[in-house]
Every structure is written in structure tokens, then in C-alpha cells.
Amino acid sequence: MRYKLIIFDLDGTLIDTLSDIQNIFNFVLKTNNLKEKSRLFYKNNIGNGVEHLLNKCLPNNYTGNFNNLLQFSKKCYGNMLNDKTKIFDGITTVLEHLKKNKVKIAVISNKLHSLAIRSVETYFNSYEIKVIGAEGGFPRKPSPDSTIHMLKHFNCHSSDALFVGDSIVDIKTAQHANVSSVGVIWGNGDEEDFKKQKSDFILYRPQEIFDILD
């Protein structure tokens, strides 16, 4: 195999969480008498964590207590997580291929660390996957710190690792860590954005990763 370690983003890359995210944050907004947002809005604004997305949801003239609203959002996220989430078609085939060929698997997400672990345990409990999420001891992506930690953990050189994600944040993270980057567009990714950011690879279906690996 060409690579020894594959680092995946989670939401929008391995699992489709867009419906849950929309429902969770619209519930938060509606509960606080704020205007709900469209599915397209969430697709265009997720990937940087709960606090960033909540900021995007709020009107410029919002005068409420942001910290209280943030804590309420995190609580709702934990309670409503995985209600409609599903694994993207083809992902299980990819993970089975990696497992069979003894390629190490990791997940680095801007989802809260505890929730990222829960999602991985819920959907991918038959695989050995090391997970780092937000507030898990490292700065959020696009900081390279969590990726560099993964490389050290697996005793893997940056040239032997691949970072796969559906956002520009993921591509920047890979580039900051000197790791090959893969932009995927079966989730929330945009092909033109990946081209502008000079992603090393762009994939349209999960199985296309085999062309990179073999």
C-alpha cells in the first residue's frame, strides 16, 4: 500500500450528519425565538465546530447571552446526535480494505471530542480508529497539531499519510502538516473550492480512493 496511515474527517466524509445538524441547530434557534436556517445554509457553514456554526446562525443584532446559548447547543447536540445520521455508501468497503491491508485509520474532527468518539463507536466499532475531536487536547483544524500528533502516535512519516475530508479546513490542515490531501464531494465539499486550495486529490465516490492507495 502506498500509504500507512489514513486520517479521515468525520462529518460529511465518513458519515452524513447534515440532517441532524440542521434539526439540532434549528431546534436551538426556534426555542430561542430566532429564525431557522435552510439545509443549504448548514451545508455551506459546517466544519468549524459548534461555536463557529452557532455564531453563523445568530443575527448581527443578537443581544442574548452567547455562552448560555452555546452550552444549550452543546447539550442539544449530545441529546439529538445520530438521530438521522448514516454512513455514506461505499465507506464501509473502504474501511474493510484498509483493515485487510493493515493500514492505520484515524479520525480528526472539529466535532466535540466526546461526541466524535461516540459517533465512531456507534458506526465503526469493528475497526481500530484513533479519534481526536474538538476540546480533545489540541487546537481545532486547520491547526496541524492533531495531525502531527497522529503521525507521532503511529510512528508515521508525513509522506506516508493521507488526510481525507470534505472541507477546505481539512485541506488546509493536511497542507499545514505536510500531508497529502484528499477533498471529497460526496458530503458537503465543493470541487471548485478544492481546486482553488490545490488539494492533491479530489474524489467523487469513496471507492475512488483505491486508485490512490494501490
C-alpha angles and dihedrals in degrees: 000000000000094000130043098195131037117193115197132194109227116215112057092009109058099008134030105232100155096107092050093048091050092048094046097049095040088053089052091048095045092047089055095045093252128137116271120234133230127251089249090055091056093044090055097045109039126098103070101078138266097294094051093048093047090052089053091051095054125086118245091247095054109141101176128110104283096193092054090049090048092053090048089050092051090049091051090047090055094046098044099036117131096010092130102004118128138178113259114251111266097021095103090053090053094049092048089053091051092047092049091051093045094243112159117242128208137171125212114184139169087219112108109282096241092048093046089054091048092051093049091048091048098050106021107032093135092065132071103239126165111213133202119180137171114302088018095123100285136077116265122265134302082052106097094216097099091046092049088050090053091051091052093044092055094036088237128151115231090244089061095054135081127201115208122192147141100230141063086244088066094048091049090049091054093047093049089053094044091243125139111261131220122192115201125200102190088089125034099316127124120217096213092050090053091050092051091050089048098237110192092229137013120203129195098186130026094240090062088077088078089072089059097043103045 
